[in-house]
């Protein structure tokens, strides 16, 4: 990972220029964060000076040492492409607080599928690189801006934002923060906002989930999949079909999936038809493409398909979500008449496009928090990685090895861990080299075998030709005789 410096987004050019001017002046004695130390004064003028200090703000040039030296680590997407495009950098300068904002010291961050898409340039809600990704985190409030009355320093909060949360310090509007319930860990708090709000709004706002209904949850071992399964179990007698690789079936069954299906070895459409010939009430579709067609055809009359992702596109063509939606619609060709005749509906959901609907999100979060307090839902943490290991974390999710939420911790890696990580990297490079060398050797062997076969084929053809020639000679002799 890179340790190069990156300026804080909130620091403007004038402040940077001022810092350069300050570095040319001799170092001053320590000052408080809000005001500089006053120059020596006589006893008779101390009261007047104190009054002047109270009424007059400190000049811009007189910045506190903490502001001058304030720095924090952040993950930065430097460009689109592979895992190495997300680098750990250091931002300098204390972020400024506006009215209605709070500063949070981040403890944990959540990793989402949208972050993987953003890295490949498929998510247009993230600003262009260089930019800090991250839609959710948890931490402790360190400072509050003017007009903030519902939060205070020391409050433990979870944070939901369009981007910018994969760093040690964040400044967000107080409306983007939610107080953590008693007993909730920072890992759970970072795992909750995106997955559970997404699952809740799809099932209850769009799906109108009711007792005795059936739901298909794709990627049932992922963050949204587990959240959706838990939320389904808060309604009586809901049948949950969940697709996941066989190794994850035990876990998702324990979590509430009624019928786990191995999508790698079985046709999930056939399996669902065997168990529920009439079809399904709700299909949650994070895949897109042909799986959307299949999901729509599995719906009962009055059934609903809710599309909320395009995982099938992740390793394919590089399109943004709008282009994916357009292509999907053109391929799917669901016209008004077919929708009317089928008595089925298709919905689209993406939490990233609801950031202006703070009231809707707050309402959903209030219900989710109550369910957590009642013990009806609980985020499952798959694994926790340091910021330095973000590439490994992303790889685990992209290769679909996780069962539950993958978390990034802002706690720096210890030196021993870094050494171990370096050893692992070296071993991995050696293993990769061995694999590459083996592939090359295997390729050479295959080519050699192909050449041998070609030679053998030529020899056989030559023998056949020689045999034919001999037979012709024999025939000619017989005719002559």
N, C-alpha and C positions, 0 to 999 in steps of 0.2 A: 504494500500500500504506500501511497505517496504521503509525505509529510510536509509538502510545500504549503506556503501560506496563501490564504484566499481572503480578501476583504469581506467584512460583514456586509450583508445586503443593506442594512439600515444605515451604514456609515456613508455620508455623502462626501463629495470631492472637497468641499470647504473644510470639513473636519480633518480630512487626511492632510491637507495643506497646513492646517494649524498644528497638527502633530509634528510635521517636519520642522516647523519653525521652533517648536518647543525643544526638539532634540538638540538644537544649536545653542540653547541656553544652559547655564550651569544647573546641575541637579538641585532641587529645592528640598527642604525638610518635609517629612510626611505631613499630609493634609487629610482632612476628613473628606468623605465622598461628596458632600454637598457644597462645601465652601473651602477656600484656601485659608491657610493660617494668616492672621493679620500681622502687619509689620509691628515692631516694638513701639509702644505708645506710653505716654506718661499716664500716671494715675488719673489726672484731671480729664483726660480725653477718652478713657476707656469706655465710659458709658455712651458717649456720642458715637464712638466707633462701632460699638455693639449694635446701637440702634440703626446706624447706616448699613451695617452688614445684614440686619434683619430685613430692611426694606429694599436693598439693592441686590439683585442677583449677581453671582460671581461672573466676571468677564469670561468670554468664551476661551480665551488663551489660558486661563487659570484652571486647567482640568485636573481632577483628582488622579493620583497615581493609579488607583484601581481601574479607572476608565482608560488610562494610557496603556496599562498592561493586561487588560481584560482580554482573554482569548478562550476559545472553545473549539472542540473538534467537531467536524461535520463530514458526512458522506456527500460527495458531489458527483453527479452524473456529468462527465466531461464530454461525452459524445455518445452516439448510438452504436450499439454493437454487442460485444461479448461481456463476460463478467468483469473483465479488467477495466471497463469504462466507468465503473463506480469506484472512486478513489477517496481515501480518508485524507482530509486536509485540515488545516488550522485556520479559523477565521479570527481576525483581530478587531477589537473595538467593542465596547459595550452597546448592545442594541438599545435604541431609544424607545421609550414607552409613550404611546399616544393615549388620548382619552378613551376609556373603555377597554384598555388592553391589560394583559398580565404577562409577566415573565415567568417561565417555568423551567426549573432545572430538571432535565429529562433523565429518567431512570431506565425505562424500557421503551422499545419501539416495535410496532407490528410490521410484518412483511406480508404483502398481498400480491395476488396475481397481477393486479394492475401495475405494480412496480416492475414486474418482469416485462410486461408489455411496454411500459415507458422506456425501459432500457433499450428496447429494440426500435423505439420511435413509433410505436403503435398506439400510444395513448396521448391524445391531443389536449388533455386537461392539465398536463404538466408543461410548464414553460420550457422554452428551448434551452439546451445546455449552454454554459454550465449552470446547473441548478441542483438544489438539494431535494431529493425525493422524500417520500414518507407521508402517509395519510393519517397515522394514528400513533399516539405515544402516551406514556403516563409519567408523572413526576410530582414535584413539590413546587408550589408557587413561591418565588423569591422576591417579587416586587409587583405592586399594582399601580396602574395609572389613575389619572383623575376620573372621577365619576364612577369608580368601581366600588359598589357597596355590598355585593353578594359574594365576594371572594376576599380572602385575606392571606397575608404572608404565612406560610406553613401549611396551607391547605393541600391535601393530597388530591390530585385530579387526573382524569384521563382526558385526552385532547383529540379532537377530530378536525382535520383541516385538509384542504385540497392537496397541499404538498408542503415541503419544507420542514418536516418533523424528525428527520434522521440526523439529529445533532444534539449536542449536550445542553444547549440553551435555546429556547424558542420564545418568541413573542407572538401572542395570538389574541384575538378578541375574546373577552370573557364569555361570550355566548358560545364559543367553540370548546369550552371546558365543562366538565361534569364532575361533581364531587364523588370521590370513591366511597362506596359503602364500607362500614366497619368490617374488618376481616378480609377484604379483597387485597390480593397481592398486586405488586406493580406489574408482574408478568400477566396476570389475569386481566388487569385493567387495560394493558396495551393490546391484548388479544380480543377485546370485546367490541369496540365501536363499529368497525367496518363490517365484520362478519355478521354480528347479531342484528344490527340495524338493517342490513341488506336482507337477511333471512326473514326477519320479522315483517318488513314492509312488503316483501313478495308474498309471503304466506297469508297475511291478514289484511293488508290494504288492497292488494291486487287479487290474491287468491280467495279471500273470504273463507278460509279454512273452517270447516265445521265437523262435528262428530260423524264417525262412520265413513269418512272419505278416504281416498287413496292418493298417495303422493309419490312421484319418482324424483329421487335426489341423486343427480350425477355427482361424481367425485365426492362420495359420501364420507370419505376419510379426511377431506380437506377442512379448512377453517369454516367456510360457509356451509359445507355439507354437515358437519357436526352440529353447528348452530341450528340449522334447519331441522335436523332430526330431533334435537332436544326440544325445540319449540313445537314440533308436531306432537310430541308426547305430552304437552300441556293441554291438549284437546283429547276428549275421550274417544277411544276406539278408532284411531287413525292408523291406517296401514301404510308403512313406509317401505318402498322399494329403493334399495341403494346400490349403485354400481361402484365397485372398487376391486382392486386385485385381490386374489384369494388370501394372501398373507395378512390382509387387513380385516377380513370378515369377522373374526372373533371380537375384535375391538368395536367395530361398528354395530355388531349385534348386541353387545352389552350396552351400547349407547342408545339403543332403541330402534335400529333398523330391523324391520320384520322379515324382509326377504333380501338378503345380500346376494348380488349377482356379479360374477367374475366376467367383466366385459372383455377380457383378453382371450378367454377360451370359450365363451358362450355368446350367443346372440341374445342380447337382453330383451329385444322385442318379443322373440319367441318365448322366452322364459316368463315374461309378464303376461303374455296372452294365455299361457297355460294356467296361471294362477288366477288371473282376472280377465276372463274372456271379454267382458263388457268394456274394458279399458280403464283409464285413470281419470281422476278429477283434476289433478294439478301435476304439471311437469315443470320442474325447475331446470332450465337449460343454460349451463355455462360454456357449452361446447361450440355451438354453431354448426354451419355446414350441413352435411347429410344427417347428423344427429337431430337437428331441428326438424327436418322432414319426418323422421321416425317418431319423434316426440309428439308432433302434431297429430299424426295418424293413430297414436295410442290414446288420444283423448276420448272420453265419453261425450255424449251430447251435453252441453253446458260446461264442458271442461275448459281449462285455461292452461296455455303454455306461456311461461314467463322466461324470456331470454335475458340473461344478465352478463353474458361474456362471450368470448370467442377464442377459447383455449385451443381449438383446432387450428387457429390461424397463427399461433405463437411461433411455431417453427416454420411457417410457410411464408406466404407473400407478405410484404411489409406494407400494410394499409392501416389507416387510422380507423377508429371505431365507426365513423360515419360511412367510410368506404366499405367496411365490412357489412354494415347494416344494409347498404344499398345493394351490394352484390348478393347478399342473402335473400333480399326481397325479390330481386330479379330471378334468382334461381328457384325460389320457393313458389313464386307466382300465386300467392294467395290473394285473390281478388275479392271484392265485396260480395259477389254472388256466392262464391264457394264458402265464405265465412258464414253467410246467412243460411245456406243449405245445410252446413255442417253443425250449426248451433254451437260453435266452438270459438274461442277467442285467443288472440296472440297479443302478449304485452311485452314491453321492453322496460328494463329497469337498470339504472346505473347510479349509485350513490354519489359519484363524483359530479353529476349534473344536478344534484339537489342541494348544493352548498348555499344557495340563496333562500332555501326553505327551512330556515332555522327552527321555526315553530313546529313543523312536521317532525323534524329530527328530534327535537326536544321531547315531543310527546312519545315517540317510539322509545327513546332512551329511558324515559320515566317508567314505562311498562317493563322494559328489560331489566332495569335496576331492581324493581319490585320482585320480578321473577328470580333474580339472583339472590336477593335477601331471603326469599322463601325456600331456596335450595332447589328450585326446579330447573335451573340452567347453571352451567359451570363451564367456562372455557377449558378446553383440553390443550395443554402445552406440549407440543411435539419435541422441541429442542430450543436451546438458547445459544446464540452466537455473539461474540464480541463484534464491534463495528469493524475491526480489522479483518474479520472473517466473512464479510458480507457476500463475497463471491461464492463461498461454500454454502452459505444459507440459501442464496438464490438457486444454486445448482440443485440442492436438495429438493426445493419446491418444483423447479422446472422438470426434474426427472421423476416427480411424483412419488418420492420416497417418504414424505411426511404423513403422519397420522395426527391431525390437529394443527395447531398454530405454531409457526416459526417466529421466534422473538429475537430481536437484536438488543443487547445490553450496552449501555454507554460506559460501563465500568471498564477501564483500560485493562488490557491483558498484562499479566505479571510477566516478569522477565523469563521465568522458567517456562511459562506457557508459550512465550514468543520463540524460545529456543526449540521447544517441542514442535511448534508449528513450522519452524524453519526446517527441522529434521524431516517432518512429514512431507513438506514441499519438495525437499531434495529426494526423498524416497519416491514420492509420486512422479517426479521428473524422471528418475531412473526407471521406474515401472513403465511410464509412458514411452520412454526410449526403447525399453525391451520389447514392449508391445509393437511399437513402430518397426523396430528391427525384425521382429517375428513376422509382422505383416509383409515386410519387404522380402524376407526369406521365403515365406509361403507363396508370395506372388511369383518370385523367381522359380520356385519349384513347380508351381502351376503352369508357368510359361514353358518350363523345361518339359513337363509332362505333355503339354499340348504339342510341343515340337516333336517329342517322341512319337506321339500318336499320329501326327502328320506324316512323319517318316515311315512309320509302320503302315499307314494307309497307302502311302506312295508305293512301298514295297509290295503290299498286297495287290494294288492296282497293276503294278508292273508284272507280278506273277500271273495275274489274271490275263493281262494282255499277252504275255508269253505263252500261256496255256492256250489262249484263243488262236494265237499264231500257229502253234503246234497242231492244234485241231484242224485248222484250215489246210495246213500242209498235208496232214493225213488224208483229209477229204480229197485234196487235189490228186494225191497218189492213187487213191482208190478209184477216182474217176479215170485216171490215165490207164490203170490196169483194166 
